[in-house]
Amino acid sequence: MRRLLIDLRRRAQSNVIKRLRRSRLFPRTLVNRLGDDERLATARTDAAVMVYFPGALDTLYQIEPWLPTFEALHRVHRVVVVCQDSRVAAHLRDTSALPVLTVARYGTLDGLLGRSEVKLALYVSHLPRNFESLRFTSLLHAYIGHGDSDKGVSASNQLKAYDFVFTPGQAAIDRIAKRLMRFDTAERCRIVGQPLTLSAPVVPAASASGAPVVLYAPTWEGAQPSVAYSSVLSHGERMVRALLADGRFRVLYRPHPLIGVTSRAYTLADQAIRAAVEEAGDGSAVVPADAEPLEASFAKASALVCDVSAVATGWLPSLKPIVVTKPAGEEAVAADSGMLTRVPRLAAEHADRIAEVIAEELADDPGREVRRELVAHYLSPYWPDGVTERFVEVCGEVIALRDSLRPRLVAEGATGV
């Protein structure tokens, strides 16, 4: 009887947990781990490529820009997206034609891969749960990221966990070679361009009133001091109010979706910036990251103010003026690959001068040729017209390499996944 009561209590607790995870109140920042595991217990996939994405709802921005490229790859080498959050999976099914599976339990993934012939796994971020997939030796693993930047984490030691790193251009390879010990970039890095970067129009944009539009697109505060690049707290409100008070500009504020997740101070600073923009009533606007693609915001702007982040790299092809803020904290580690010493930088103590800086950049555009050179360094040689084809080509090369290596390992006694 005691054992029966314990069993009933466990089942009741399990049901309560499942109901909580299915609730719309379950936090966006947590993975709900509601999977298709029962249905997948004996299933297999015919995909050659697995995009492994174990993130929660708040990380969707990392994979969404890649979906058109994955669909192009799917037409040549079948692709399956594997998630751990049923809400993420549902969203991806709604926005893409790709097959999407939700695998909550590690054993389910083990069985699925053991019954299938997946040859390549792709990863768009360094989520710790990537290691639940990286453990498998029957396939090769490639990190593709979700945007290239001069953040220190872009040349992280975590890259060593993957067989290959797909980079947008030579800048990323130089950055990795400069910062990592015992990492053979020639062997493990493949330049693919940057499929998720589209060209922003080079014609200066204006608001309905005819005033130039300044896009302010800061990054989030980071989880530790070494990656605290955000200007929201140090520059944000003063900078935005200075632009609005000047009268010559309109402001488009596009905050990073994770701003405030680790710090209430950043939440309050973000709210103050939003209030300033919304109060302006002159065509200035707040544009949440999920409201439109980044490139659509780029197209509306004449100039960009951003932090050390992938936004800067994505903007470069527009050839329009850019100002990159300097992190207020001395602990923030940058990994400059040429951009940060060649474009205008703005320190927190000079935030009130932003209108003057932007006016000068728009009037004379002294950095246009520098930006043209940076495009070649950060995004060439396949950007813009050949990036999707190049990505598919490199994936095919890695799949062929896996097919050439796997039989020898099996012959030498390797079994399973």
PEMOVEN-V443744 format. One record per residue. N is the residue number from 1. RES is the residue in one letter. NEAR is the number of other C-alpha atoms within 10 Angstrom. D_LAST is the distance of its C-alpha to the last C-alpha in Angstrom with 2 decimals. Layout:
BEGIN
n:N res:RES near:NEAR d_last:D_LAST
n:N res:RES near:NEAR d_last:D_LAST
END
This chain:
BEGIN
n:1 res:M near:6 d_last:42.18
n:2 res:R near:7 d_last:40.91
n:3 res:R near:8 d_last:37.28
n:4 res:L near:9 d_last:37.90
n:5 res:L near:10 d_last:39.37
n:6 res:I near:11 d_last:36.45
n:7 res:D near:12 d_last:34.04
n:8 res:L near:12 d_last:36.28
n:9 res:R near:12 d_last:36.53
n:10 res:R near:12 d_last:32.76
n:11 res:R near:12 d_last:32.50
n:12 res:A near:12 d_last:35.38
n:13 res:Q near:12 d_last:33.87
n:14 res:S near:12 d_last:30.57
n:15 res:N near:12 d_last:32.61
n:16 res:V near:12 d_last:34.62
n:17 res:I near:13 d_last:31.60
n:18 res:K near:14 d_last:30.18
n:19 res:R near:12 d_last:33.64
n:20 res:L near:14 d_last:33.87
n:21 res:R near:19 d_last:30.59
n:22 res:R near:15 d_last:31.86
n:23 res:S near:11 d_last:35.19
n:24 res:R near:10 d_last:36.35
n:25 res:L near:8 d_last:37.36
n:26 res:F near:13 d_last:33.83
n:27 res:P near:14 d_last:33.55
n:28 res:R near:15 d_last:32.17
n:29 res:T near:13 d_last:30.75
n:30 res:L near:13 d_last:28.43
n:31 res:V near:21 d_last:25.24
n:32 res:N near:24 d_last:26.20
n:33 res:R near:20 d_last:22.72
n:34 res:L near:18 d_last:24.00
n:35 res:G near:19 d_last:21.08
n:36 res:D near:16 d_last:20.63
n:37 res:D near:19 d_last:18.36
n:38 res:E near:10 d_last:20.47
n:39 res:R near:9 d_last:20.54
n:40 res:L near:17 d_last:16.79
n:41 res:A near:13 d_last:16.11
n:42 res:T near:11 d_last:15.65
n:43 res:A near:14 d_last:15.44
n:44 res:R near:15 d_last:13.40
n:45 res:T near:19 d_last:14.24
n:46 res:D near:13 d_last:15.59
n:47 res:A near:18 d_last:15.32
n:48 res:A near:20 d_last:14.25
n:49 res:V near:27 d_last:14.82
n:50 res:M near:23 d_last:14.06
n:51 res:V near:20 d_last:16.84
n:52 res:Y near:23 d_last:15.78
n:53 res:F near:27 d_last:19.08
n:54 res:P near:26 d_last:19.36
n:55 res:G near:23 d_last:23.08
n:56 res:A near:21 d_last:26.22
n:57 res:L near:18 d_last:29.14
n:58 res:D near:16 d_last:30.83
n:59 res:T near:18 d_last:28.08
n:60 res:L near:16 d_last:28.29
n:61 res:Y near:16 d_last:30.40
n:62 res:Q near:16 d_last:27.38
n:63 res:I near:19 d_last:25.62
n:64 res:E near:18 d_last:28.66
n:65 res:P near:17 d_last:30.08
n:66 res:W near:19 d_last:26.88
n:67 res:L near:16 d_last:26.94
n:68 res:P near:16 d_last:29.24
n:69 res:T near:16 d_last:27.11
n:70 res:F near:25 d_last:23.90
n:71 res:E near:17 d_last:26.00
n:72 res:A near:16 d_last:27.12
n:73 res:L near:20 d_last:23.59
n:74 res:H near:19 d_last:22.75
n:75 res:R near:10 d_last:25.58
n:76 res:V near:13 d_last:23.94
n:77 res:H near:17 d_last:20.15
n:78 res:R near:19 d_last:19.28
n:79 res:V near:25 d_last:18.41
n:80 res:V near:21 d_last:17.37
n:81 res:V near:22 d_last:18.36
n:82 res:V near:20 d_last:16.58
n:83 res:C near:26 d_last:19.10
n:84 res:Q near:25 d_last:19.79
n:85 res:D near:25 d_last:23.53
n:86 res:S near:24 d_last:25.10
n:87 res:R near:20 d_last:28.10
n:88 res:V near:24 d_last:26.17
n:89 res:A near:23 d_last:24.39
n:90 res:A near:14 d_last:27.84
n:91 res:H near:14 d_last:29.38
n:92 res:L near:20 d_last:26.85
n:93 res:R near:15 d_last:27.33
n:94 res:D near:10 d_last:31.07
n:95 res:T near:10 d_last:31.07
n:96 res:S near:14 d_last:28.55
n:97 res:A near:13 d_last:27.68
n:98 res:L near:18 d_last:23.93
n:99 res:P near:17 d_last:21.64
n:100 res:V near:21 d_last:20.88
n:101 res:L near:22 d_last:18.76
n:102 res:T near:25 d_last:19.42
n:103 res:V near:24 d_last:16.64
n:104 res:A near:21 d_last:18.34
n:105 res:R near:15 d_last:16.11
n:106 res:Y near:13 d_last:12.89
n:107 res:G near:12 d_last:11.92
n:108 res:T near:21 d_last:12.64
n:109 res:L near:20 d_last:10.28
n:110 res:D near:16 d_last:7.37
n:111 res:G near:17 d_last:8.90
n:112 res:L near:21 d_last:9.82
n:113 res:L near:21 d_last:6.73
n:114 res:G near:16 d_last:5.55
n:115 res:R near:16 d_last:9.14
n:116 res:S near:15 d_last:9.57
n:117 res:E near:17 d_last:9.65
n:118 res:V near:24 d_last:9.88
n:119 res:K near:23 d_last:10.73
n:120 res:L near:22 d_last:12.57
n:121 res:A near:25 d_last:12.95
n:122 res:L near:23 d_last:16.60
n:123 res:Y near:24 d_last:18.30
n:124 res:V near:19 d_last:22.05
n:125 res:S near:19 d_last:22.74
n:126 res:H near:18 d_last:21.82
n:127 res:L near:12 d_last:21.37
n:128 res:P near:10 d_last:20.18
n:129 res:R near:13 d_last:17.73
n:130 res:N near:18 d_last:15.82
n:131 res:F near:11 d_last:14.05
n:132 res:E near:15 d_last:12.35
n:133 res:S near:21 d_last:10.39
n:134 res:L near:18 d_last:10.78
n:135 res:R near:13 d_last:8.72
n:136 res:F near:17 d_last:5.37
n:137 res:T near:15 d_last:5.71
n:138 res:S near:22 d_last:4.87
n:139 res:L near:25 d_last:7.98
n:140 res:L near:22 d_last:11.29
n:141 res:H near:27 d_last:13.15
n:142 res:A near:24 d_last:16.92
n:143 res:Y near:22 d_last:19.58
n:144 res:I near:21 d_last:22.45
n:145 res:G near:19 d_last:24.54
n:146 res:H near:19 d_last:27.33
n:147 res:G near:23 d_last:30.29
n:148 res:D near:24 d_last:31.40
n:149 res:S near:25 d_last:34.03
n:150 res:D near:24 d_last:35.81
n:151 res:K near:23 d_last:34.56
n:152 res:G near:19 d_last:33.37
n:153 res:V near:16 d_last:29.99
n:154 res:S near:21 d_last:29.40
n:155 res:A near:22 d_last:28.93
n:156 res:S near:14 d_last:26.97
n:157 res:N near:14 d_last:25.02
n:158 res:Q near:13 d_last:22.12
n:159 res:L near:19 d_last:21.64
n:160 res:K near:15 d_last:20.19
n:161 res:A near:16 d_last:16.95
n:162 res:Y near:16 d_last:16.23
n:163 res:D near:17 d_last:15.90
n:164 res:F near:20 d_last:18.85
n:165 res:V near:25 d_last:21.75
n:166 res:F near:22 d_last:23.63
n:167 res:T near:22 d_last:27.28
n:168 res:P near:30 d_last:30.41
n:169 res:G near:24 d_last:32.61
n:170 res:Q near:20 d_last:33.80
n:171 res:A near:24 d_last:34.92
n:172 res:A near:26 d_last:31.41
n:173 res:I near:22 d_last:30.49
n:174 res:D near:17 d_last:33.77
n:175 res:R near:21 d_last:33.18
n:176 res:I near:23 d_last:29.79
n:177 res:A near:16 d_last:31.28
n:178 res:K near:13 d_last:34.26
n:179 res:R near:15 d_last:32.53
n:180 res:L near:16 d_last:29.31
n:181 res:M near:9 d_last:29.41
n:182 res:R near:9 d_last:27.08
n:183 res:F near:16 d_last:25.50
n:184 res:D near:12 d_last:25.85
n:185 res:T near:15 d_last:26.79
n:186 res:A near:9 d_last:27.47
n:187 res:E near:10 d_last:23.94
n:188 res:R near:16 d_last:22.05
n:189 res:C near:21 d_last:24.46
n:190 res:R near:21 d_last:25.15
n:191 res:I near:21 d_last:28.31
n:192 res:V near:27 d_last:27.99
n:193 res:G near:26 d_last:31.17
n:194 res:Q near:29 d_last:30.85
n:195 res:P near:24 d_last:30.39
n:196 res:L near:20 d_last:31.20
n:197 res:T near:25 d_last:34.58
n:198 res:L near:18 d_last:37.39
n:199 res:S near:17 d_last:40.86
n:200 res:A near:21 d_last:43.41
n:201 res:P near:18 d_last:46.93
n:202 res:V near:14 d_last:49.05
n:203 res:V near:13 d_last:52.23
n:204 res:P near:17 d_last:53.22
n:205 res:A near:19 d_last:52.88
n:206 res:A near:17 d_last:55.59
n:207 res:S near:19 d_last:56.00
n:208 res:A near:12 d_last:58.32
n:209 res:S near:10 d_last:61.10
n:210 res:G near:12 d_last:60.51
n:211 res:A near:17 d_last:59.33
n:212 res:P near:22 d_last:56.29
n:213 res:V near:25 d_last:53.12
n:214 res:V near:28 d_last:51.24
n:215 res:L near:26 d_last:47.62
n:216 res:Y near:24 d_last:46.60
n:217 res:A near:26 d_last:42.80
n:218 res:P near:26 d_last:41.86
n:219 res:T near:23 d_last:38.45
n:220 res:W near:24 d_last:37.65
n:221 res:E near:24 d_last:38.67
n:222 res:G near:18 d_last:35.33
n:223 res:A near:11 d_last:33.98
n:224 res:Q near:10 d_last:35.61
n:225 res:P near:13 d_last:38.60
n:226 res:S near:16 d_last:36.74
n:227 res:V near:20 d_last:35.53
n:228 res:A near:22 d_last:38.75
n:229 res:Y near:26 d_last:39.82
n:230 res:S near:28 d_last:41.38
n:231 res:S near:30 d_last:45.08
n:232 res:V near:31 d_last:45.55
n:233 res:L near:19 d_last:47.24
n:234 res:S near:20 d_last:48.95
n:235 res:H near:24 d_last:50.14
n:236 res:G near:22 d_last:49.45
n:237 res:E near:23 d_last:52.50
n:238 res:R near:20 d_last:55.05
n:239 res:M near:23 d_last:53.60
n:240 res:V near:25 d_last:53.45
n:241 res:R near:19 d_last:56.95
n:242 res:A near:18 d_last:58.28
n:243 res:L near:22 d_last:57.00
n:244 res:L near:18 d_last:58.46
n:245 res:A near:13 d_last:61.75
n:246 res:D near:12 d_last:62.23
n:247 res:G near:11 d_last:62.78
n:248 res:R near:13 d_last:61.48
n:249 res:F near:25 d_last:57.84
n:250 res:R near:30 d_last:55.69
n:251 res:V near:28 d_last:52.46
n:252 res:L near:25 d_last:49.13
n:253 res:Y near:26 d_last:47.02
n:254 res:R near:22 d_last:43.26
n:255 res:P near:21 d_last:41.68
n:256 res:H near:19 d_last:38.00
n:257 res:P near:16 d_last:36.45
n:258 res:L near:17 d_last:35.47
n:259 res:I near:21 d_last:38.97
n:260 res:G near:19 d_last:40.10
n:261 res:V near:15 d_last:36.85
n:262 res:T near:14 d_last:37.45
n:263 res:S near:13 d_last:41.22
n:264 res:R near:11 d_last:44.11
n:265 res:A near:14 d_last:46.27
n:266 res:Y near:20 d_last:44.18
n:267 res:T near:17 d_last:44.37
n:268 res:L near:14 d_last:48.15
n:269 res:A near:20 d_last:48.38
n:270 res:D near:21 d_last:46.37
n:271 res:Q near:14 d_last:48.71
n:272 res:A near:18 d_last:51.72
n:273 res:I near:22 d_last:50.56
n:274 res:R near:20 d_last:49.92
n:275 res:A near:13 d_last:53.38
n:276 res:A near:20 d_last:55.06
n:277 res:V near:22 d_last:53.55
n:278 res:E near:16 d_last:54.29
n:279 res:E near:11 d_last:57.82
n:280 res:A near:15 d_last:58.57
n:281 res:G near:10 d_last:59.11
n:282 res:D near:17 d_last:59.44
n:283 res:G near:17 d_last:56.37
n:284 res:S near:22 d_last:54.06
n:285 res:A near:19 d_last:50.99
n:286 res:V near:19 d_last:47.85
n:287 res:V near:17 d_last:44.77
n:288 res:P near:14 d_last:41.68
n:289 res:A near:17 d_last:38.41
n:290 res:D near:13 d_last:37.38
n:291 res:A near:11 d_last:40.76
n:292 res:E near:10 d_last:40.18
n:293 res:P near:13 d_last:37.87
n:294 res:L near:21 d_last:38.58
n:295 res:E near:18 d_last:39.99
n:296 res:A near:13 d_last:42.52
n:297 res:S near:19 d_last:43.78
n:298 res:F near:27 d_last:43.95
n:299 res:A near:20 d_last:46.12
n:300 res:K near:20 d_last:48.64
n:301 res:A near:26 d_last:49.24
n:302 res:S near:26 d_last:51.51
n:303 res:A near:26 d_last:50.01
n:304 res:L near:24 d_last:47.03
n:305 res:V near:24 d_last:47.02
n:306 res:C near:28 d_last:43.59
n:307 res:D near:26 d_last:41.85
n:308 res:V near:28 d_last:39.46
n:309 res:S near:23 d_last:36.58
n:310 res:A near:18 d_last:34.81
n:311 res:V near:23 d_last:37.83
n:312 res:A near:24 d_last:39.87
n:313 res:T near:21 d_last:37.58
n:314 res:G near:24 d_last:37.44
n:315 res:W near:25 d_last:41.24
n:316 res:L near:25 d_last:41.99
n:317 res:P near:23 d_last:42.03
n:318 res:S near:24 d_last:44.90
n:319 res:L near:24 d_last:47.02
n:320 res:K near:25 d_last:48.88
n:321 res:P near:25 d_last:49.92
n:322 res:I near:27 d_last:47.52
n:323 res:V near:21 d_last:48.22
n:324 res:V near:22 d_last:45.48
n:325 res:T near:24 d_last:46.33
n:326 res:K near:22 d_last:46.19
n:327 res:P near:23 d_last:44.33
n:328 res:A near:17 d_last:46.93
n:329 res:G near:15 d_last:45.01
n:330 res:E near:10 d_last:45.05
n:331 res:E near:13 d_last:41.61
n:332 res:A near:18 d_last:39.81
n:333 res:V near:17 d_last:37.94
n:334 res:A near:21 d_last:38.03
n:335 res:A near:21 d_last:36.41
n:336 res:D near:17 d_last:39.02
n:337 res:S near:21 d_last:38.13
n:338 res:G near:16 d_last:41.67
n:339 res:M near:24 d_last:42.34
n:340 res:L near:18 d_last:43.54
n:341 res:T near:9 d_last:46.36
n:342 res:R near:11 d_last:47.51
n:343 res:V near:18 d_last:47.81
n:344 res:P near:18 d_last:50.23
n:345 res:R near:19 d_last:49.07
n:346 res:L near:22 d_last:50.67
n:347 res:A near:16 d_last:51.05
n:348 res:A near:19 d_last:51.62
n:349 res:E near:10 d_last:55.25
n:350 res:H near:14 d_last:55.90
n:351 res:A near:22 d_last:54.29
n:352 res:D near:20 d_last:57.79
n:353 res:R near:16 d_last:58.21
n:354 res:I near:21 d_last:55.43
n:355 res:A near:22 d_last:57.89
n:356 res:E near:12 d_last:59.72
n:357 res:V near:16 d_last:56.56
n:358 res:I near:23 d_last:55.35
n:359 res:A near:15 d_last:58.85
n:360 res:E near:13 d_last:59.01
n:361 res:E near:19 d_last:55.60
n:362 res:L near:16 d_last:56.53
n:363 res:A near:8 d_last:60.02
n:364 res:D near:9 d_last:59.33
n:365 res:D near:15 d_last:55.54
n:366 res:P near:13 d_last:55.62
n:367 res:G near:16 d_last:51.84
n:368 res:R near:18 d_last:51.11
n:369 res:E near:11 d_last:50.62
n:370 res:V near:13 d_last:48.48
n:371 res:R near:22 d_last:46.17
n:372 res:R near:15 d_last:46.06
n:373 res:E near:14 d_last:44.95
n:374 res:L near:22 d_last:42.30
n:375 res:V near:23 d_last:40.82
n:376 res:A near:17 d_last:40.38
n:377 res:H near:19 d_last:38.75
n:378 res:Y near:27 d_last:36.41
n:379 res:L near:28 d_last:35.49
n:380 res:S near:20 d_last:36.32
n:381 res:P near:18 d_last:36.07
n:382 res:Y near:20 d_last:34.37
n:383 res:W near:23 d_last:35.91
n:384 res:P near:16 d_last:37.24
n:385 res:D near:12 d_last:37.28
n:386 res:G near:15 d_last:34.18
n:387 res:V near:23 d_last:31.57
n:388 res:T near:21 d_last:29.71
n:389 res:E near:17 d_last:29.71
n:390 res:R near:18 d_last:28.60
n:391 res:F near:24 d_last:25.66
n:392 res:V near:19 d_last:24.52
n:393 res:E near:15 d_last:25.19
n:394 res:V near:15 d_last:23.14
n:395 res:C near:24 d_last:20.11
n:396 res:G near:18 d_last:20.63
n:397 res:E near:12 d_last:20.91
n:398 res:V near:19 d_last:17.63
n:399 res:I near:21 d_last:15.89
n:400 res:A near:13 d_last:17.85
n:401 res:L near:13 d_last:16.92
n:402 res:R near:17 d_last:13.17
n:403 res:D near:15 d_last:14.12
n:404 res:S near:11 d_last:16.30
n:405 res:L near:13 d_last:13.98
n:406 res:R near:17 d_last:10.81
n:407 res:P near:12 d_last:13.00
n:408 res:R near:11 d_last:14.51
n:409 res:L near:13 d_last:11.49
n:410 res:V near:12 d_last:10.55
n:411 res:A near:9 d_last:14.29
n:412 res:E near:9 d_last:14.42
n:413 res:G near:8 d_last:12.19
n:414 res:A near:13 d_last:8.60
n:415 res:T near:11 d_last:6.60
n:416 res:G near:12 d_last:3.76
n:417 res:V near:17 d_last:0.00
END
